[in-house]
Amino acid sequence: MPNAAAIRWFKSQFHSQIEAAVQGTPFTVDLLTAVACQETGYIWDALRKKNMSTDQVLALCVGDTIDSSGGRVAFPKTKTALVAEPRGQEMFDLARQALVEMAQHIAGYKKAVENQNKFCHAFGIFQYDLQFFLDDPDYFLQRRYASFDASLAKAMEELQSKRTKIGLGSKSTLTELEQVAVAIAYNSGRYVPSKGLKQGHQSSDGKFYGEMIFDFLRLSKSVSFEGTAAGPGPGPTPLPPPTPVTATGSFFRVNVVETALNVRRTAEVPAANPKSNVIASLPDGHPVRAVTGKSTKGFLEIETSLNGAHIRGFVSPKFLEPATVTEIVVEAPAPLPPSSAVTAVYMPRKQPNSVTRRTSPATALSLNEKNQPGRSGETAEKRRAELAAIVEWLAVDNAAHKRYQPHSGLTFCNIYAHDFCHLAGCYLPRVWWTQGAIEALTQGKNVEPLLDKTIEEQRANALFRWLRDFGLRFGWRQTGTLTKLQTEVNQGAVGLIVARRKEEGPPGHIVAVVPETNERRARRNTAGEVLAPLQSQAGSKGTNFRYGTGKLDWWKDARFAEFAFWIHA
């Protein structure tokens, strides 16, 4: 399938035509690139490497030989159905010859050629389906599909039609997921929000059309057609930049004394469960901007950014005061962890050759077993597989893995989260510097890591604060919704949900959010929003699981003071 080099070639050939075609629409060059990659990328990527001219490549972008025996329900289901129509024999001859010529270069179609009744049902680099032959026979018979501009025009026509069909026709801009929703309808004729990206044609390897389009869309965004930007290298997942604040109302700052200010999805405090509509908590002094400035049921709608997370919701205006700021700063994670002053720290080994194993009781040491899995894939598919391999290797529910098994009132969600992140190549501390050590380090002094003197173990409550205070420096950033969290994790990013207890003694909780599979999925509502992401955790007795969605909104339990969602490339 197409990689970054293939996408660079595609953009170098067709960027200007696509740029002109998408003007005045909510579609982008990257979406059209993704569609071309998914529809015929396996053809044109192979042909371009044979030094064919662009015209030759375009002429051979045909495919789809599935007929009624393979489940096709649209016209024409069979050769007989096609030749029965006016000019049908002429169309069959063309479609049959197109298959023969293309199969000379694409081995996967050679078996279809052996069946004299097989022919191509889709034409052009964006694959216009033969079901439209009855409406526009000349497009096929005059081989207009071999023209990039003609194929692009048909694709744009279909995308616009499907955008209207799925209820997005009135929107002047579309999010990434909305663009992919249109592409799914382009493929299958419909879009069911509750299914997320797992819809559209499902390939033999189990991947759905929607998942592949999103992967290609993200990959395309990382590739410059001029060749100045390389594709994503091994390891880190390309994350979109934090969402900017677009509100234009007055600026305020949070003014609270006892607790953080709750931001609510709706302008109310539900009587049955006051925390059920809380989407974030803002600290004292945090700047916000009014959306309209009008009161809604005694609440003010505001927008802000918190550690990179876009937050928009309703707050009580009595906890706001006018601010003199002129913008809401949107923080982004550092591209590299700090190399001086306050740097990453690990529990030192008293015995240099000692090995910390999953089967040993929990300690402050990090795992260092032989052949530990890691995350270094250069594609979303590989990174997803690597994260899945980490989950399986850690096997948190295996009783033999004593490191994670609760006992004597102790639980080890923090250690499991650390191990997961450690293997995935992002820093979440098992131990961290004490305040005195941090002061010394910032003064340029050397500090030896000594347990309970200069470093101390990090439990879930402490990890909540560490992510808040140091996360951005080590590549973490908050995200504002569960949908965004699961979306980035599905691209191979590392995701966490962490909640801090109200009391300091009892433990908080932290879980890893993991990529969805066909068998294991997040819970979504009918609008497609994630209600419960796919999680992996260590917990109290009987609650260790590799995959699960857990209790709905567990982080909003009355025991917890605040919560946050975090992602790392």
N, C-alpha and C positions, 0 to 999 in steps of 0.2 A: 504494500500500500504506500501511497505517497508520503515522503518525509519532507524535512525542511528544504532540501535541495530541489525536490520536485515542485514544491510550492513556489520557490523562488523563480524557477523556470516559468511556471504558469503565470505568475504576476508579471514577469518581464515581457511575456508575449501579449497579455490581454488586459493589463491593468487599466490602460487608458479607455478602452471600450467599456469596461465595467464601471469605471468611475463616472463616465458620462451617463450610463444607463441608470445608475442608482440615484442620480441627482433628483432631489424633490421627493424621494421615497425614504422610508425608515430602514431600508436595507443597506448593506455595506459591501465593500469589496471582499472583505474577509468571509462574509456569509456566502457570497456567490462562489468564492474559492473553495469553501468547505463543501458546498453542494457538488461542484465539479469533481473534487477529490473523491467524494463518496460515490457518486454516480458512475464515473468512468476513469477515475484516477489509476486504477489497476491497468487500464489500457494505455492512456496517453503517457503515463510515467514509463512504461516499458518501451513504447514506440519512440519517445524522444531520445532514448539512449541508443537508438539504431541510426541516428543521424538523418532521420526523415525530415522533410520539410514540414512546416506547421500545417500547410494545406493537406498534406498526406495524412498527418496525424488526425486532423479533424474529420477527414472522410472516413476513417476507420473507427471512429468513436460510436460504435453501435453495440447492442447487446440485448440481454434478456430473452432467452429462448423458452421460458416457462409457458406451457400451454395448459389446457384443462387437466391433463394427466398430472400436472404438478400443482394444481390448485388455482389456476388463473380463472377469474370470473368475469373480467372485462372483455369486450370485443377486441380482437378476434380470439376465441378460445382455441380454435383449430385452423388448420389450413383450409378445410372445407368451408368454414364460416367466412374466411377472408375471400376466397376465390368466388364465392357466391354473390359478392357485392360488385357493383359496377367498377370496372378497372381493377377488380380484386386480383385477377391472375397476374396482371402487370405489377401490382404491388407485391404479390408473393414472390415473383421472379426477382424483383429488386431486393427484397428482404432476405431471400435465400442466398443470393450472390453476395450481399453485404456480409452475411454470416461466414460464407466460405472464405472471403478475402481477409476478414478480421482474424479468423481462426488460424490462418497461416502464421500469425505472429503471437497469438494468445492461446497457449496450449490447452487451457481449461475448456475451450469450446470445441476441441477436435472431436470429442465424442458426439456432440450435438450434430456436427456436420455429417456424421455417418447415418443419421436418420434423415431420410429424404423429405420428411414432412416438417422438419424443424426450420425455423426462420427467426429473424430478429424482430422483437416487438418494441424496441426503444431506440431512438435515433438522435444523434447529436451529443455534444460533449456534456450537455445538461439532461440528456435522455428524455426527449419528448415521446410520449407513449403512442403506440399505433392505434389505440382506441379512438384517437382523434382523426384517424384517416377518413372517416365518414364525413367529418365537418370540413377538413382541409386536406384533400388528397394531394393537391399540388405541392404542399410543403414536403411531402415524402417523395412523390414521383419525380419532382424536379430537383431532388437532392439538396434542398435548401438547408437541411440540417447540417450539411458539411461546411456551411458558413458560420463562423463564430458569432457574428452579429445577429444572424437569423436565429440561431439556437439560443443566444442570450435573450433575444426579444421574447421568445416563447417562454423561457424560464421566468422572466420578469412578469409576464402576463399571468402565468400560473401562480407565482408567489403572491402577487397582488390579489388574485381571486381567492386564494386560500387564507390570506390575512383577513379578508372580509368575512369569510365563512366561519372562522373560529373566533370572531368577535373582536379583532384588533384593528379593524378598518379605520376607526376614528383616531387612532394614535399616530402622532407625527414622529415619535421616536419609539424604538423598541429596545428592551433590555436584551442581553445575550440569550437568556432563556426564552424570551418571547420570539426572538428571531428563529431559534431552533424549533419552537412550537410550529411556526409557519412552515419550516422545512419538513417537519414530520407530516404535516397535512399535505404538503407538496408530494410526498412519497406515498402516503396511505389514504389521503382524502379526508382525514379527520385528525383531531387531537383531543385526547382525554387528559385533562390537567392532573388528575389524581395518579396517573401512571408515571408522571415525571418524564424522564428521557427514555425510559424502557418501553418504547413503542415504535411503530413503523416496522419495516421489514427486519426480520431477525435472520442473521447470516448463519452459516453452518457452525461457526465457532461460538454461537450464543449471543453475539453482540447485536444490539438493536440499532436501527437507523439513527434514532435520536442521539444515542450515546456517541456514535461515530461522528455525526455532524458536529457535536459539541467539541469532541477531541480535535477535529480538523479546524474548527473555528478558532480555538485557542492556539493551536499550532500556527495557523495563518497569521494571527496577530503578532507572533514573535518573529516573523520573517519579513524583511524589507526587500522589495523587488529590485532595488538598485544593487543589492548584494552587499550593502554596508553592514547589515545586522545578521549575525550568525543565528542559526536555530538554537533552541535551548540545549545547553550541554547536559552531561550526565548529572543526576542528582536533583537539585532543587526544582520544584514545580513552579512554572511561570504563573504568578498570581496577578490578577488585575490590580491596578492602583486603587487605593481607598477612595470611596465615593465622596465627591466634594459636597460641601454645604451650598445649597442653592436658594435658601430662604432670603427674602429681601426686607424683612421687618426690622424692628428695633433690636438692639443688642441688650442682653441682660446677663447677670451672673448669679449663680446659685448662692443662696444665703441660708444655710442650715446650721443647727447647733448640735443636735443629738445624732441624727442618722442621715444617710445620703438621701437625695431627692429622687423619688420614684418617677420614672417616665412611663406612661401608660399608653397602651394601644388605642384605647377608647377613652372618652371624656367622662369617666365615672370610677367610683371605687365600689366594685361588686360586693354586695353585702354578704353573700355566701362564702366567697373566697377573695378577700381584698387584694391578694397578690396575683390573682389569675391573669390579669391583663398587664402586669408589669413587664416591660421589655428591656429596661436598663435602670441603673441607679447612678446619679451624678453626684460627685463630691462637692464639698463646699468650695465656692469660688470658681466653679467651672463655667465658662462662657457659653451662652446659647443665643439663638436668634429666633425671633418670632416669625411665624409663617405668614399670618395675616394681621395679627394684633387684636383680633376680635375674640371675645370670650365665648366659649362653648360650654354651657352647663357649669359655669364657674371655673373652667379650666382654660389654659392658654396652650395652643399648639405651637411647639417649638421644634427647632432642628439644630443639631450639633454634631460634633465628631468627638469620639472618646477612644483614645489609643488606636486610632485608625478606623474605628467602627462608626458607620453612619447611623445616627439615632434621630428618629422623627416620631414624635408622639405628644401626649398631653401631660402638662404638669400643673400643680397648684401655683398660681401666680403670687401667693403670699410668701413663697419661698424664693422669690426672685427680686433682684434689685437692679436698677439701671447700671449699665457698664459703659466704660469709655473705650473699649476695644473697637476696632474697625473691621475685623475679620475673624472668622473661626479657623484657627490653624488645623489643618488635617495632617496628622502625623503619620509617617510611613516607617516601616521597620528598617533598621540599618542593614545594608547589603552584606556586611561582614561583622562578625562578633568583635568586641573590643580586644585589642592585643596588648594593651597596657593598662595600668591602674587597676580597676575592678574587673578582673577577667574571670572566665569560667574556672571553677575549682571542683576537684573530685577528692573523695576520701583517699588519702595515701595508703599504700600497701606496706605494712610492716615487713612482710615477706614478699619480695619482688616477684617471685615465680608462683605465688599462690593463685588459685583459680576460684572465682566466685560463681557458683552454679545455681541453676533454678531449683535444684533438689535440696539445696542447703537452706537452713532457716535465714530469715531476712537479717541483713546487716546494712551498714552505711556504705558498703562497697558496691561498685557497679559491676554488672556482669562482664566476664571476660572469657567465656567458654570458647573452645576451638570451633571454628566454622559457624560462628553466629551469623544469622542472616542480616542483610542491610538493605539500604535503599539507594540506588544509583542509576536507575533507569532513565533513559533519555526521552521516553514517551510516556504518556499518561497510562497506557495499557500496561507497560512494564512496571511502572511505579505502583499501580494498583495491585499487581500480582506480588510485588515485593512486600507491600504492607500486609497483604493477606498471609504471606509466608511468615512474617514476623509474628502475627497473631497466632498462627498455628504452632510455631516454634515455642513461643512463650507458654502456650497452653495453660492459661490461668486457671482453668477448671480441673486440671490434672492434679489429683491428690498427692501425687509423688513430687510435685513442684511446691515444696514447703515454703518457698520464698513468698508465696502469695496467699497461703491458707490462713484464715483467721484463727486466733486462739487467745485464750485468757483475756478476752475483751478487746484485743488488738486487731485492727484491720490494716490492709496494705495497699489501698488504692493508690497512694502516692508512689510506692515503689514500682507497682505495675506501670503507672503512667510514665515514670522516669525510664524504666527499662524499654518501654515501647518507643519513646522519643529517642533514647540513646541509640538504639539499633537503627532507627530511621534517620539518624544523622542530624538531629537538632537538639540543642541543649535545654534541658529542664533539670534543675539541680536536684541531686540526691542529698547533697550538703551544700551549704552556702555560708558566706562570710558573716561573722558577727558584726554588729554595728561598729564596735571598736576597730575591728580589722578593716572595715570599709574606710573609716576615717584615716587610718594609717596608709592604706593603699592609695587613696586620693592625694595624700601628701608625698607620694613617690617612694614610700618605704617598702622594704621587702617584708612580707609576712609569711611565716611558715604555717601551712594548714594543720591545725591541731584540733581534734574533735573536742567539742565543748569548751574550747578556749578561744580559738579564732574561727572555727567553723562549727556549724550545728546542723543536725538533720532537719530536713524540710518535710513537714507533714502538709496535708491538704490546705489547711488555713494559711500556713506560711507560703505555700505555692501560689495561692490566690494573690497574696501581697507581692510576691516576687514577680509574677507576671505583670501586675499593675505597675510596679516600680522599675523593673529591669527588662521586661519582656521585649520592648521595642529595640533595645540595644543588642539583643541576641536573636533578632530576626522574627520575633513573634508580633502579631498585631491582632487586635480584637476585630470581630465582625458582628454586625448588628442583628442578624437573623439566622435561624436554624437552616433556612433554605440556602443561604450563602455558605454557611459552614459545611453542609453536606455536599454542596456543589463543588467546592474547592477540594474537599477530601476525596471526592470521586475522581478528581484529576490527579490524585497522588500526593496531595498536601497532607500535612499532619494537623489534626484538629483535636481540641480539648474542650470539655465543659468543666468548669470548676465553680464550686460554691463554698462560701465561707460561713462557718457557724456563728451564731450570735454570741455564744459563750466561748471562751478561749479553751477550756478544758476538753470538751467533746470534739471529735474530729470533724472536719469538713468532708467534702467528697470531690474527687476528680476522676473523670473518665476519658478514655480515648474515643474519638469518633472515627469510624473506619469506613472504607469504600463499600458501597453496595454491590451485591452480586445479583444474579437472576433469582437465586433462592432466598437471599436475605436482603430485605429492603427497609428503608426508613418508612415511617408512617406519615402519610400525607392527607390533607383534606381534599375536598372536591375541587378546590381552586388550584391544587398542586403545591400548596405551601407545606413545607415539612413541619410536622407537629412533634415528631420524635425521631431524631437521627439514629442511624445505626451505630451502636456503642459497643465497647469492649471494656470490661472492668474487673477489678478485684474489689470485694466488699465484705459484708458480714457473712456469717455462715449460710451457705446455700445460695449466695447471690453472685458468686464468681461466674462470669460467662464470657466466652470468646465473642459471641455476636448476640445482640438483643437490642430492643428499643426501650427496655426498662419501664419504670413507672412514668406516666405522662407528667411532664413538668416537675420532675423530682427536685430540681434546683430551686423551685419556688416554695418548697416546703417551709412551714412556719419555723423550723429549726434554723434555717439559713438566713443570714442577714443580707447577703448580696451574691450575685453570680455573674459569670462572664463566659463568652465563647471566644476561643482563640484559634488562630491558624498560623502555620509556619510553612514556608516554601519547601 
